[in-house]
Amino acid sequence: MTESQSRRLLLRAEALSYLQLNDEQLQTLIDTRQITPIRIVGVERFDRNDLDELINTYKTTASRRP
């Protein structure tokens, strides 16, 4: 397990990599309140648990399609 895989809070670049999205796509998720960044000492971070929940929600939704 790498350091970024063991930490709960990810920086924006790490969240982009984790979700395999570009910056605009991540910003859309933030703007539509699908994920919420956390600011700690002025640095934007993302909770890995929230990102996993987002992934699971999308998987559940996709599995319902005929």
QUIPE-V383815 format. One record per run of one state. SS is the DSSP state (h for helix, s for strand, l for the rest). FROM is the first residue (numbers start at 1). LEN is the number of residues. Records with the same first field share a line. If there is no record, write none. Layout:
SS: FROM-LEN ; FROM-LEN
This chain:
l: 1-2 ; 7-2 ; 20-3 ; 32-6 ; 41-2 ; 65-2
h: 3-4 ; 12-8 ; 23-9 ; 48-17
s: 9-3 ; 38-3 ; 43-5
